[in-house]
Amino acid sequence: MATRVSTTTVKATYVGGPTVLLEVAGLRLLTDPTFDPPGGSYPLGNIVLKKNGGPALSVEELAPIDAVLLSHDQHSDNLNRSGRALLPKVPRIFTTVGGMERLEVKATGLRPWESAILKTPSGDSLHITATPARHGPAGIEPITGEVIGFMLSLEQEGYRKDLVYVTGDTVWYEGIAEVARRFTPATVLIFGGAAQPRGPFNVTMGANDAIDTAQAFPEAQIVPLHHEGWEHYTQTQAELASAFATLRIDHRLCLLQPGVPTALGKAGIE
């Protein structure tokens, strides 16, 4: 029988867009780094992404960073110029296999369901498992490219607990349902914003996707990200919260204030 160990609390500090610092078991993990100032334009094929908001905190204010969880490298709203400049300074980078091959720094490429391990300062194991993601409607994969999310699970004294699921840029689809069948995270970080860079269809979660995700993870706290800082986001955090309130599930939301460290739901190992 596994030894019971103490509760682990995850702390999140929202930077902006898809970028959040997660403090887990003494490790500092950063999702999709986007630290450029507002006003930038980023060509992407026949479209241009425009940044209209700046980061709540600088890279220097967040240091040190132990690892970057990069859902994909091919879109500037997930990895922009300052984010790329950060990568050589980070000990570990986890991303897609294609991203590993494109980045000019050492990175670990993970396919969906593959895992890597980071050792915590206390010697425990943080399992980082890549999860499937689809960056828009069915059939869009050749256009948007490969994307993954991440499941963070902590193993202490032989007991493993799913702590945080980071969806990455995705809509609700069967891949997310499969994540729910395999894992029971205490917190789900949704990349929302109902992004529409290419026309009248979402390439990240809108309110309906977020609600479906919440229902698939009925015990999880839901934390929306990726809803401000770029012109192609079409849904705000407030609009998502209103949709949850209409269904009387707004008590499950944790709305992060930019730049403010926030303890997420206690993800206990009992």
C-alpha angles and dihedrals in degrees: 000000000000119000114251113239137186129288117271119215120201117213121205128196114189115218100175141277107016094336121112133152113228119197108200126170093332095316126113113215125182124202123215102336115229111163101149117127120251121276100052125134122210121193114221112178107296095346135068124220115213126203114215101170137051132224119276090223135024126240089251092056091054098046135156101053118182099191144358121224102206112186090192138340103210099082123066094216087067100036118015133170099286090043090056090048089055097053099077089056095055120088096216133025123186119193144128121311090248091050091051089056094047101043117092092222134067111276139162113241116210130191118209111292093015116123140205129190132229118193114228122223089260093052098256122133124249107199114209110197122186113230129200121262135179114205097213139335123343111290096029095103096098089054103043098030134212119340133172138186128210137238116202115204125175122214116200124173093339097314120109125202128184107231113170135010116200107195098199118204104331145121124228110281140134092289091064091047089054090053088055091052092053104038141036106202121184091221134029119200107205121203097216134153094118088248114208109180095147105038142298098336131085123247093182131038121297124190094282092051091047092051092048089050092049090052091049090054100040096170097046131101110235119223117186120212135162096056105114140038100054132073095227093065107102102181128058130214089250092055091050090049090051091054091051090048091053089058091042094241097109089111086075094060125096109196110200121215111221113260095006118116108231129190110230124214111305105265097201130195105207 
